[in-house]
Amino acid sequence: MRVFLRLYGPLRDKLPRENRGRKWLELDEGATVAEALASVGISWEDVLWAINEEHNSESETRLNENEELSVFTPVAGG
């Protein structure tokens, strides 16, 4: 199953620079958000907010074919 991953903030550094925080993932059918993140070396504990198909996602939310998963991390600044 394919899922399109979009990473924001410092999480973008988990992918090669040329990907600019975006990548198609090949996952097993019924993979969860946590499994998708783990496939690129991201722990659920590092995530502030994950959205798939315009809905808030939990770590155990199951993903569907061709879904887009956007992932945000807490940031600081001022």
DSSP file (Angstrom, degrees, kcal/mol; ACC not computed):
  #  RESIDUE AA STRUCTURE BP1 BP2  ACC     N-H-->O    O-->H-N    N-H-->O    O-->H-N    TCO  KAPPA ALPHA  PHI   PSI    X-CA   Y-CA   Z-CA
    1    1 A M              0   0    0      0, 0.0    26,-3.5     0, 0.0     2,-0.4   0.000 360.0 360.0 360.0 141.5    0.0    0.0    0.0
    2    2 A R  E     +A   26   0A   0     24,-0.2    64,-2.9    22,-0.0    65,-0.6  -0.860 360.0 178.5-105.9 137.2    1.3    3.5   -0.8
    3    3 A V  E     -Ab  25  67A   0     22,-1.9    22,-3.3    -2,-0.4     2,-0.6  -0.999  25.2-132.6-134.4 135.8    0.9    6.5    1.5
    4    4 A F  E     -Ab  24  68A   0     63,-2.7    65,-3.1    -2,-0.4     2,-0.4  -0.815  23.8-157.3 -93.0 120.3    2.2   10.0    0.8
    5    5 A L  E     -Ab  23  69A   0     18,-3.2    18,-2.1    -2,-0.6     2,-0.5  -0.822  10.8-172.7-101.9 131.9    4.1   11.4    3.8
    6    6 A R  E     -Ab  22  70A   0     63,-2.8    65,-2.7    -2,-0.4     2,-0.4  -0.990   7.9-164.6-122.8 121.5    4.6   15.1    4.4
    7    7 A L  E     - b   0  71A   0     14,-3.5     2,-0.3    -2,-0.5    65,-0.2  -0.853   3.9-163.0-107.4 141.9    6.9   16.2    7.3
    8    8 A Y    >   -     0   0    0     63,-1.9     3,-1.2    -2,-0.4    65,-0.2  -0.868  50.1  -3.1-123.0 156.1    7.0   19.7    8.7
    9    9 A G  G >  S-     0   0    0     -2,-0.3     3,-1.9     1,-0.2     4,-0.2  -0.292 127.4 -13.4  65.3-148.7    9.5   21.5   10.9
   10   10 A P  G >  S+     0   0    0      0, 0.0     3,-1.6     0, 0.0    -1,-0.2   0.699 124.6  76.1 -61.9 -19.8   12.6   19.7   12.2
   11   11 A L  G X  S+     0   0    0     -3,-1.2     3,-2.3     1,-0.3     4,-0.2   0.780  78.0  75.1 -63.0 -23.9   11.0   16.3   11.2
   12   12 A R  G X  S+     0   0    0     -3,-1.9     3,-1.7     1,-0.3     9,-0.4   0.805  81.9  69.2 -57.1 -28.0   11.9   17.2    7.5
   13   13 A D  G <  S+     0   0    0     -3,-1.6    -1,-0.3     1,-0.3    -2,-0.2   0.599  81.2  75.3 -68.3  -9.9   15.5   16.4    8.4
   14   14 A K  G <  S+     0   0    0     -3,-2.3    -1,-0.3    -4,-0.2    -2,-0.2   0.649  95.6  56.1 -75.0 -14.4   14.5   12.7    8.7
   15   15 A L  S <  S-     0   0    0     -3,-1.7     5,-0.1    -4,-0.2     8,-0.0  -0.802 106.5 -82.2-113.2 157.2   14.3   12.5    4.9
   16   16 A P    >>  -     0   0    0      0, 0.0     3,-2.2     0, 0.0     4,-0.6  -0.271  44.5-113.6 -56.0 144.7   17.1   13.4    2.4
   17   17 A R  G >4 S+     0   0    0      1,-0.3     3,-1.4     2,-0.2    -3,-0.0   0.831 114.2  60.6 -50.8 -39.5   17.3   17.1    1.6
   18   18 A E  G 34 S+     0   0    0      1,-0.3    -1,-0.3     2,-0.1     0, 0.0   0.691  95.6  62.5 -67.5 -16.8   16.1   16.7   -2.0
   19   19 A N  G X4 S-     0   0    0     -3,-2.2     3,-1.5    -7,-0.1    -1,-0.3   0.704  91.8-149.2 -77.9 -19.8   12.8   15.2   -0.7
   20   20 A R  T <<  -     0   0    0     -3,-1.4    -3,-0.1    -4,-0.6    -2,-0.1   0.856  69.3 -51.3  51.6  40.3   12.0   18.5    1.0
   21   21 A G  T 3  S+     0   0    0     -5,-0.5   -14,-3.5    -9,-0.4     2,-0.4   0.602 117.7 107.3  79.7  11.9   10.0   16.6    3.7
   22   22 A R  E <   +A    6   0A   0     -3,-1.5     2,-0.3   -16,-0.2   -16,-0.2  -0.963  34.9 151.9-128.0 142.0    7.9   14.6    1.3
   23   23 A K  E     -A    5   0A   0    -18,-2.1   -18,-3.2    -2,-0.4     2,-0.4  -0.940  40.5-123.0-165.2 140.2    8.0   10.9    0.3
   24   24 A W  E     -A    4   0A   0     -2,-0.3     2,-0.4   -20,-0.2   -20,-0.2  -0.750  34.3-153.7 -80.2 131.9    5.8    8.1   -0.9
   25   25 A L  E     -A    3   0A   0    -22,-3.3   -22,-1.9    -2,-0.4     2,-0.7  -0.871  10.5-144.3-107.8 141.8    5.9    5.2    1.5
   26   26 A E  E     +A    2   0A   0     -2,-0.4     2,-0.3   -24,-0.2   -24,-0.2  -0.936  36.0 167.6-101.9 114.2    5.4    1.5    0.7
   27   27 A L        -     0   0    0    -26,-3.5     2,-0.1    -2,-0.7     3,-0.1  -0.814  39.5 -94.1-125.7 162.3    3.6    0.0    3.7
   28   28 A D    >   -     0   0    0     -2,-0.3     3,-1.7     1,-0.1    -1,-0.0  -0.444  59.0 -84.5 -69.3 150.0    1.8   -3.2    4.5
   29   29 A E  T 3  S+     0   0    0      1,-0.3    -1,-0.1    -2,-0.1    35,-0.1  -0.293 117.3  19.4 -52.7 136.4   -2.0   -3.2    4.1
   30   30 A G  T 3  S+     0   0    0     33,-0.4    -1,-0.3     1,-0.2    34,-0.1   0.629  86.4 166.7  76.7  13.9   -3.6   -1.8    7.2
   31   31 A A    <   -     0   0    0     -3,-1.7    32,-3.0    31,-0.1    -1,-0.2  -0.248  28.9-128.7 -60.4 150.1   -0.4   -0.1    8.5
   32   32 A T  B  >  -E   62   0B   0     30,-0.2     4,-2.2     1,-0.1    30,-0.2  -0.474  21.5-106.1 -95.0 169.2   -0.9    2.4   11.3
   33   33 A V  H  > S+     0   0    0     28,-1.7     4,-2.4    25,-0.4     5,-0.2   0.924 122.4  52.8 -58.1 -45.4    0.3    6.0   11.6
   34   34 A A  H  > S+     0   0    0     25,-2.7     4,-2.5     1,-0.2    -1,-0.2   0.884 108.9  49.4 -60.5 -38.9    3.0    4.9   14.1
   35   35 A E  H  > S+     0   0    0     24,-0.3     4,-1.5     2,-0.2    -1,-0.2   0.884 109.5  51.7 -68.4 -38.0    4.2    2.2   11.6
   36   36 A A  H  < S+     0   0    0     -4,-2.2     4,-0.4     2,-0.2    -2,-0.2   0.929 112.8  45.4 -62.3 -44.7    4.4    4.7    8.8
   37   37 A L  H ><>S+     0   0    0     -4,-2.4     5,-2.4     1,-0.2     3,-1.6   0.911 109.2  54.8 -65.7 -42.4    6.5    7.0   11.0
   38   38 A A  H ><5S+     0   0    0     -4,-2.5     3,-1.6     1,-0.3    -1,-0.2   0.820  95.9  67.9 -60.8 -30.3    8.7    4.2   12.2
   39   39 A S  T 3<5S+     0   0    0     -4,-1.5    -1,-0.3     1,-0.3    -2,-0.2   0.710 108.6  37.4 -65.5 -18.2    9.5    3.3    8.6
   40   40 A V  T < 5S-     0   0    0     -3,-1.6    -1,-0.3    -4,-0.4    -2,-0.2   0.158 126.2 -96.7-116.5  16.6   11.4    6.7    8.3
   41   41 A G  T < 5S+     0   0    0     -3,-1.6     2,-0.5     1,-0.2    -3,-0.2   0.746  78.5 134.8  81.7  24.8   12.9    6.7   11.8
   42   42 A I      < -     0   0    0     -5,-2.4     2,-0.3    -8,-0.1    -1,-0.2  -0.919  44.0-145.1-111.1 131.9   10.4    8.8   13.6
   43   43 A S    >   -     0   0    0     -2,-0.5     3,-1.9     1,-0.1     4,-0.2  -0.692  20.5-125.5 -89.8 144.7    9.0    7.9   17.0
   44   44 A W  G >  S+     0   0    0     -2,-0.3     3,-1.7     1,-0.3    -1,-0.1   0.819 110.2  66.4 -57.1 -30.6    5.3    8.8   17.8
   45   45 A E  G 3  S+     0   0    0      1,-0.3    -1,-0.3     3,-0.0    -3,-0.0   0.704  94.4  58.3 -65.5 -19.4    6.7   10.6   20.9
   46   46 A D  G <  S+     0   0    0     -3,-1.9     2,-0.4    27,-0.1    -1,-0.3   0.462  91.3  92.0 -86.3  -1.9    8.4   13.1   18.6
   47   47 A V    <   -     0   0    0     -3,-1.7    26,-0.3    -4,-0.2     3,-0.1  -0.786  45.2-179.7-103.5 134.2    5.0   14.1   17.0
   48   48 A L  S    S+     0   0    0     24,-2.5     2,-0.3    -2,-0.4    25,-0.2   0.827  77.3   1.6 -89.0 -42.2    2.8   16.9   18.1
   49   49 A W  E     -C   72   0A   0     23,-1.6    23,-3.1     2,-0.0     2,-0.4  -0.991  57.1-170.7-153.5 133.4    0.1   16.4   15.5
   50   50 A A  E     -C   71   0A   0      7,-0.5     7,-2.9    -2,-0.3     2,-0.4  -0.996   9.4-169.8-128.2 135.8   -0.6   14.0   12.6
   51   51 A I  E     -CD  70  56A   0     19,-2.8    19,-3.0    -2,-0.4     2,-0.4  -0.987   6.0-177.0-127.3 130.7   -3.4   14.5   10.1
   52   52 A N  E >  S-CD  69  55A   0      3,-2.3     3,-1.5    -2,-0.4    17,-0.2  -0.997  76.7 -12.3-127.1 131.3   -4.6   12.0    7.5
   53   53 A E  T 3  S-     0   0    0     15,-1.3    -1,-0.1    -2,-0.4     3,-0.1   0.885 129.5 -54.1  46.8  46.2   -7.3   12.9    5.0
   54   54 A E  T 3  S+     0   0    0      1,-0.2     2,-0.4    14,-0.2    -1,-0.3   0.643 115.8 109.9  69.3  19.1   -8.1   16.1    7.0
   55   55 A H  E <  S-D   52   0A   0     -3,-1.5    -3,-2.3     0, 0.0    -1,-0.2  -0.959  75.6-107.0-124.3 143.1   -8.6   14.2   10.3
   56   56 A N  E     -D   51   0A   0     -2,-0.4     2,-0.4    -5,-0.2    -5,-0.2  -0.434  42.0-148.0 -60.6 137.6   -6.6   14.2   13.5
   57   57 A S        -     0   0    0     -7,-2.9    -7,-0.5    -2,-0.1     2,-0.2  -0.875   9.8-150.8-115.6 145.8   -4.8   10.9   13.7
   58   58 A E    >   -     0   0    0     -2,-0.4     3,-1.6    -9,-0.1   -25,-0.4  -0.597  40.2 -98.9 -99.1 169.5   -3.7    8.8   16.7
   59   59 A S  T 3  S+     0   0    0      1,-0.3   -25,-2.7    -2,-0.2   -24,-0.3   0.835 124.0  46.4 -60.6 -32.3   -0.7    6.5   16.6
   60   60 A E  T 3  S+     0   0    0    -27,-0.2    -1,-0.3   -28,-0.2     2,-0.2   0.320  79.1 128.8 -95.8   8.8   -2.9    3.4   16.0
   61   61 A T    <   -     0   0    0     -3,-1.6   -28,-1.7     1,-0.1     2,-0.3  -0.468  59.9-127.0 -62.6 130.1   -5.0    5.0   13.2
   62   62 A R  B     -E   32   0B   0    -30,-0.2   -30,-0.2    -2,-0.2     2,-0.2  -0.612  21.3-140.7 -81.6 138.9   -5.0    2.7   10.2
   63   63 A L        -     0   0    0    -32,-3.0   -33,-0.4    -2,-0.3     2,-0.3  -0.625   9.0-142.3 -98.5 158.3   -4.1    4.3    6.9
   64   64 A N    >   -     0   0    0     -2,-0.2     3,-1.8     1,-0.1   -35,-0.0  -0.798  36.6 -73.7-117.2 160.4   -5.6    3.6    3.5
   65   65 A E  T 3  S+     0   0    0     -2,-0.3   -62,-0.2     1,-0.3    -1,-0.1  -0.226 115.7   5.0 -51.1 134.3   -4.1    3.3    0.0
   66   66 A N  T 3  S+     0   0    0    -64,-2.9    -1,-0.3     1,-0.2   -63,-0.2   0.618  92.9 148.6  63.4  17.8   -3.0    6.7   -1.5
   67   67 A E  E <   -b    3   0A   0     -3,-1.8   -63,-2.7   -65,-0.6     2,-0.5  -0.459  44.5-129.3 -76.4 153.6   -3.8    8.6    1.7
   68   68 A E  E     -b    4   0A   0    -65,-0.2   -15,-1.3    -2,-0.1     2,-0.5  -0.911  18.4-164.4-105.4 132.9   -1.8   11.6    2.6
   69   69 A L  E     -bC   5  52A   0    -65,-3.1   -63,-2.8    -2,-0.5     2,-0.4  -0.970   1.8-167.0-119.1 117.3   -0.3   11.8    6.1
   70   70 A S  E     -bC   6  51A   0    -19,-3.0   -19,-2.8    -2,-0.5     2,-0.4  -0.895   7.9-165.5-105.6 132.9    1.0   15.2    7.3
   71   71 A V  E     -bC   7  50A   0    -65,-2.7   -63,-1.9    -2,-0.4     2,-0.3  -0.970   5.9-173.1-129.4 131.1    3.1   15.2   10.5
   72   72 A F  E     - C   0  49A   0    -23,-3.1   -24,-2.5    -2,-0.4   -23,-1.6  -0.881   6.6-157.1-121.6 150.6    4.0   18.2   12.7
   73   73 A T        -     0   0    0     -2,-0.3   -26,-0.1   -26,-0.3     2,-0.1  -0.875  35.5 -90.5-121.1 156.4    6.4   18.5   15.7
   74   74 A P        -     0   0    0      0, 0.0     2,-0.3     0, 0.0    -1,-0.0  -0.428  47.3-166.6 -62.7 141.0    6.5   21.0   18.5
   75   75 A V        -     0   0    0     -2,-0.1     2,-0.3   -66,-0.1   -66,-0.0  -0.930   8.5-151.9-127.9 155.3    8.6   24.0   17.7
   76   76 A A        +     0   0    0     -2,-0.3     2,-0.3     2,-0.0     0, 0.0  -0.890  34.5 114.1-122.4 155.5   10.0   26.8   19.8
   77   77 A G              0   0    0     -2,-0.3    -2,-0.0     1,-0.1     0, 0.0  -0.969 360.0 360.0 167.4-176.5   10.9   30.2   18.9
   78   78 A G              0   0    0     -2,-0.3    -1,-0.1     0, 0.0    -2,-0.0   0.434 360.0 360.0-179.8 360.0   10.0   33.7   19.4
